Amino acid sequence: MSDGARPAPGQRTPESAARGAVVIGGGLAGITAALALADAGVRVTLLEGRPRLGGLAFSFQRGELTVDNGQHVYLRCCTAYRWFLDRIEGAALAPLQDRLDVPVVDLAKPAGRRLGRLRRDPLPVPLHLGRSLAAYPHLSLAERASVGRAALALKGLDLADPTLDTQDFGSWLAAHGQSARAVEALWDLVGVATLNAVAGDSSLGLAAMVFKTGLLSDPGAADIGWAHVPLGELHDRLARRALDSAGVRTEVRSRVTSVSAMENGGWRVEVPGERIETDAVVLAVPQREAYELLPPGALDAPERLLEIGTAPILNVHVLYDRKVLARPFFAALGTPVQWVFDRTHASGLRSGQYLALSQSAAQDDIDLPVAELRARYVPELEKLLPGTRGAVIEDFFVTRERTATFAPTPGVGRLRPGARTKASGLYLAGAWTATGWPATMESAVRSGVSAADAALRALGRPRPSRLFAFEEAA
């Protein structure tokens, strides 16, 4: 038996008399909750079933390469994830653009006229995007004007209005004069990457949150950041170092089998070979796993967790024998290819170039054999990047996350629970909980903050000011 940090059986020291908590799940939500609790003086044990931390934002070895399972980016408006990077001392390894600049290549255009750019000027909202939108070559003049009108209408929506969650974004866009081309070349270009769904399959509430916060709140809100090192360097190595420094006991390969309330008001967590008794538990696991671990009565309608759908993301990895792309990334239109990133330096590749294609809302492709995916995507890259036509492909492989995110369908908002449960001392965290954000790294970190905040209040511990500083910057 232990109280959050494994004292010897029967031993009770002054330290072990302190309030304890167990965090189940070592993704970004769980890491955040553990750090927040430990920073407030709570004795914390973090349990993760996998052999590593990081959840679904991780790295693995493929020969001499260090490969991210998928391309993850964040925006300047992601104040919680930026706090997380600062907390683990990793901000310099995942820098932001100085100013939003997204190259967009339209394969349907004649050669020499395919490149457009979405970028901002140092002007107030919404003028910061005015010049870029006015010059955006992938929309007609009339479509550009209609996009501006729709953006103003979107800015006027009240994100607190629950009826927004019952509507789909695609229908709203159509009702506001957006052509199919405008949806493809602008709204879905951004929305699919952030929501993991096309406009017609997305909750208007979540879509409005993305566009209002990212594009219509602050001139720099949509500046893009991404890791220039493997994700495992951030979310596993540096995160584990921060946890160790905070005094958190971190156990990987420790799959929790049960969580149960004790008569004294505490909690018992079972893992093979050990029983941990503690004051509070944070379940920071996917919704189906949370459903399986929840004790009876913890939620009024726990079956709602099973109604939260999931959406896949496919990543296609191609290694060429030479450099074929001069820019760090670009987005594509008129092709199945969505976003292409240069991962050469981050992976440790010493010669040639390594491109990663990030394919969101990939229901049609997620289960295709590798040979079919190669036949589908390699010719598309040859059309998009002339330099690939004479290059030799040294390696081609895919990574599949079939349940990468929760599906942001209309009505999902009523299914997402908050951090608190009806069971005193038991809290929920995860990007799928009611953070107001879609399934992003930002949502995961925010959920960990919310769970820790609720637990600290119940435990009578003060909120660590450095944890919640990001709220003032939001």
Residue pairs with C-beta under 8 A, 6 or more apart in sequence:
1 9
1 275
1 276
1 277
2 16
2 45
2 274
2 276
2 277
2 278
3 16
3 17
3 20
3 43
3 276
3 277
3 278
3 279
4 16
4 20
4 21
4 22
4 42
4 43
4 44
4 45
4 249
4 276
4 278
4 279
5 15
5 16
5 20
5 43
5 44
5 45
5 247
5 249
6 45
6 249
6 274
6 276
7 13
7 16
15 43
16 43
18 41
18 42
18 43
19 41
19 42
19 43
19 279
19 280
19 459
19 460
19 461
20 42
20 43
20 44
20 45
20 278
20 279
20 280
21 37
21 42
21 43
21 44
21 45
21 278
21 279
21 280
21 281
21 282
21 455
21 459
22 44
22 45
22 46
22 47
22 267
22 269
22 276
22 278
22 280
22 281
22 282
23 30
23 33
23 34
23 37
23 44
23 45
23 46
23 47
23 281
23 282
23 284
23 429
24 30
24 47
24 256
24 259
24 269
24 281
24 282
24 283
24 284
24 285
24 293
25 47
25 48
25 55
25 282
25 283
25 284
25 285
25 429
25 430
26 46
26 47
26 48
26 50
26 52
26 53
26 54
26 55
26 250
26 252
26 284
27 53
27 54
27 55
27 56
27 57
27 284
27 430
27 444
28 54
28 55
28 57
28 81
28 84
28 235
28 431
28 441
28 444
28 445
28 448
29 55
29 284
29 429
29 430
29 431
29 444
29 445
29 447
29 448
29 451
30 46
30 48
30 55
30 282
30 284
30 285
30 429
30 448
31 46
31 53
31 84
31 235
31 239
31 243
31 448
32 80
32 84
32 429
32 444
32 445
32 447
32 448
32 449
32 452
33 282
33 284
33 427
33 429
33 448
33 449
33 451
33 452
33 455
34 44
34 46
34 243
34 246
34 248
34 250
34 282
34 448
35 87
35 242
35 243
35 246
35 248
35 467
36 448
36 449
36 452
36 453
36 456
36 464
36 467
37 44
37 280
37 282
37 452
37 455
37 456
37 461
38 44
38 243
38 246
38 247
38 248
39 246
39 464
39 466
39 467
40 452
40 456
40 461
40 462
40 463
40 464
40 467
41 461
42 280
42 455
42 456
42 459
42 461
43 247
44 246
44 247
44 248
44 249
45 248
45 249
45 250
45 251
45 276
45 278
46 243
46 248
46 249
46 250
46 251
47 251
47 254
47 255
47 256
47 269
47 271
48 250
48 251
48 252
48 253
48 254
49 252
49 253
49 254
49 255
49 256
50 252
50 253
51 252
51 253
52 58
52 232
52 236
52 252
53 235
53 236
53 239
53 240
53 250
53 252
54 231
54 232
54 234
54 235
54 236
54 239
55 235
55 444
56 69
56 70
56 401
56 404
57 68
57 69
57 70
57 72
57 231
57 235
57 441
58 68
58 69
58 231
58 232
58 235
58 236
59 66
59 67
59 68
59 69
59 230
59 231
59 232
59 233
59 236
60 66
60 67
60 69
60 232
61 67
62 395
62 397
64 348
65 319
65 347
65 348
65 349
65 354
66 230
66 232
66 346
66 347
66 348
67 230
67 317
67 343
67 347
67 399
68 227
68 230
68 231
68 232
68 315
68 343
68 346
68 347
68 356
69 231
69 315
69 399
69 401
70 313
70 315
70 358
70 399
70 401
70 404
71 226
71 315
71 339
71 341
71 343
71 356
71 358
72 226
72 227
72 231
72 441
73 193
73 224
73 225
73 226
74 81
74 82
74 94
74 224
74 225
74 226
74 440
74 441
74 442
75 214
75 221
75 222
75 223
75 224
75 225
75 442
76 82
76 96
76 218
76 220
76 221
76 222
76 223
76 225
77 213
77 214
77 217
77 218
77 221
77 222
77 474
78 225
78 440
78 441
78 442
79 442
79 470
79 471
79 473
79 474
80 442
80 445
80 446
80 449
80 470
80 474
81 440
81 441
81 442
81 445
82 91
82 225
82 470
83 445
83 467
83 469
83 470
84 441
84 445
85 91
85 93
85 94
85 234
87 242
87 466
87 467
88 234
88 238
88 239
88 241
88 242
89 238
89 242
90 233
90 234
90 238
93 227
93 228
93 229
93 233
93 234
93 238
94 225
94 226
94 227
94 228
94 229
94 234
95 225
95 228
96 223
96 224
96 225
97 223
97 224
97 225
98 223
99 119
99 120
99 122
99 220
99 223
100 118
100 119
100 120
100 220
100 222
100 223
100 224
101 117
101 118
101 119
102 117
102 118
102 119
102 224
102 330
102 331
103 115
103 116
103 117
103 327
103 329
103 330
103 331
104 115
104 116
104 117
104 118
104 138
104 185
104 189
104 330
104 331
104 332
104 333
105 114
105 115
105 116
105 330
105 331
105 332
105 333
105 384
106 114
106 116
106 137
106 138
106 185
106 332
106 333
106 334
107 114
107 332
107 333
107 334
107 335
107 380
107 383
107 384
108 333
108 334
109 137
109 138
109 334
113 137
116 135
116 136
116 137
116 138
117 132
117 136
118 129
118 132
118 136
118 189
119 132
120 128
120 129
120 132
120 219
120 220
120 222
120 223
121 127
121 128
121 129
121 130
121 131
121 132
121 219
122 128
122 219
123 130
123 219
124 219
125 216
125 217
125 218
125 219
126 148
126 151
126 152
126 155
126 216
128 219
129 215
130 148
133 144
133 147
133 148
134 144
136 144
136 185
136 186
138 185
138 186
138 333
139 147
139 181
139 182
139 185
139 186
140 181
143 179
143 181
143 182
146 176
146 177
146 178
146 179
146 182
147 178
147 182
147 186
149 176
149 177
150 173
150 176
150 177
150 178
151 211
151 215
151 216
153 176
154 208
154 211
154 212
154 216
155 212
155 216
157 164
157 204
157 208
157 212
158 164
159 205
159 208
159 209
159 212
159 436
161 205
162 205
162 413
162 414
164 203
164 204
164 205
164 208
165 203
165 204
165 205
165 206
165 410
165 411
165 412
165 413
165 414
166 410
166 411
167 203
167 204
167 205
167 410
168 199
168 200
168 201
168 202
168 203
168 204
168 410
169 187
169 191
169 199
169 200
169 202
169 203
169 204
169 207
169 208
170 183
170 198
170 199
170 200
170 201
170 202
171 200
172 204
172 207
173 182
173 183
173 187
173 199
178 187
183 199
184 333
185 333
187 199
188 198
188 199
189 331
189 333
190 210
190 211
190 214
190 215
191 197
191 198
191 199
191 202
191 207
191 210
191 211
192 198
192 338
192 360
192 361
193 331
193 338
193 339
193 358
193 360
194 210
194 214
194 438
194 440
195 202
195 206
195 207
195 210
195 408
195 438
196 311
196 313
196 360
196 361
196 404
196 405
196 407
196 408
196 438
196 439
197 311
197 360
197 361
197 407
197 408
197 409
198 361
199 207
201 361
201 407
201 408
201 409
202 408
202 409
202 410
203 408
203 409
203 410
203 411
203 412
203 413
204 410
205 413
206 408
206 412
206 413
206 437
206 438
207 408
209 436
209 437
209 438
210 438
213 221
214 221
214 222
215 221
215 222
226 329
226 341
227 233
227 234
227 346
228 345
228 346
229 346
230 346
230 347
240 250
243 250
244 250
251 271
254 271
254 272
255 271
255 272
256 269
256 270
256 271
256 293
257 270
257 271
257 272
258 268
258 269
258 270
258 293
259 267
259 268
259 269
259 270
259 281
259 283
259 293
259 294
259 295
259 426
260 267
260 268
260 270
260 295
261 267
261 268
261 295
261 423
261 425
261 426
262 268
262 277
265 424
265 425
266 277
266 278
266 279
266 425
267 277
267 278
267 279
267 280
267 281
267 425
267 426
268 275
268 276
268 277
269 275
269 276
269 277
269 278
269 281
270 276
279 425
279 459
280 425
280 426
280 427
280 455
280 458
280 459
281 425
281 426
281 427
282 427
282 428
282 429
282 448
282 451
282 452
282 455
283 290
283 293
283 294
283 426
283 427
283 428
283 429
283 430
284 428
284 429
284 430
284 447
284 448
284 451
285 293
285 430
286 403
286 430
286 432
287 305
287 306
287 308
287 406
287 430
287 432
288 305
288 306
290 305
290 428
290 430
291 302
291 303
291 305
291 306
294 302
294 421
294 426
295 423
295 426
297 422
297 423
298 421
298 422
298 423
298 426
299 305
299 417
299 421
299 422
300 422
304 414
304 415
304 417
305 415
305 417
307 415
308 406
308 407
308 412
308 415
308 416
308 432
309 406
309 407
309 409
309 412
310 402
310 403
310 404
310 405
310 406
310 407
311 360
311 361
311 363
311 403
311 404
311 405
311 406
311 407
311 408
312 361
312 362
312 363
312 366
312 400
312 401
312 402
312 403
312 404
313 358
313 359
313 360
313 362
313 401
313 404
313 405
314 359
314 362
314 365
314 366
314 373
314 398
314 399
314 400
314 401
315 356
315 357
315 358
315 359
315 398
315 399
315 400
315 401
316 356
316 357
316 359
316 373
316 377
316 396
316 398
317 343
317 354
317 355
317 356
317 357
317 395
317 396
317 397
317 398
317 399
318 354
318 355
318 356
318 357
318 377
318 378
318 381
318 393
318 395
318 396
319 349
319 352
319 353
319 354
319 355
319 393
319 394
319 395
319 396
320 352
320 353
320 354
320 355
320 388
320 391
320 392
320 393
320 394
321 351
321 352
321 391
321 392
321 393
321 394
322 352
322 353
322 387
322 391
322 392
323 352
323 353
323 387
324 353
324 355
324 385
324 387
324 388
324 391
325 340
325 342
325 353
325 355
325 385
325 387
327 342
328 341
328 342
329 339
329 340
329 341
329 342
330 339
330 340
331 338
331 339
331 340
332 338
332 339
332 340
332 384
335 380
335 383
335 384
336 359
336 365
336 376
336 377
336 380
337 357
337 359
337 377
337 380
337 381
337 384
338 357
338 358
338 359
338 360
339 357
339 358
340 355
340 356
340 357
340 358
340 381
340 384
341 355
341 356
341 358
342 353
342 354
342 355
343 349
343 354
343 355
343 356
344 352
344 353
344 354
347 354
352 394
355 381
357 377
357 381
359 365
365 373
365 376
366 400
366 402
367 400
367 402
368 376
370 396
370 397
370 398
373 398
374 396
378 388
378 393
378 396
381 388
382 388
382 389
404 439
405 431
405 438
405 439
406 412
406 416
406 431
406 432
406 439
408 438
408 439
413 434
416 432
416 433
416 434
416 435
417 428
417 433
417 434
418 428
418 433
418 434
418 450
419 427
419 428
419 429
419 433
419 447
419 450
419 451
419 453
419 454
420 427
420 428
420 454
421 427
421 428
424 458
425 455
425 458
427 451
427 454
427 455
428 447
428 451
429 444
429 447
429 448
429 450
429 451
430 444
430 447
431 437
431 438
431 439
431 440
431 441
431 443
431 444
431 447
432 439
433 447
433 450
435 443
435 446
435 447
435 450
436 446
437 443
437 446
449 467
449 468
452 467
453 463
453 468
456 462
456 463
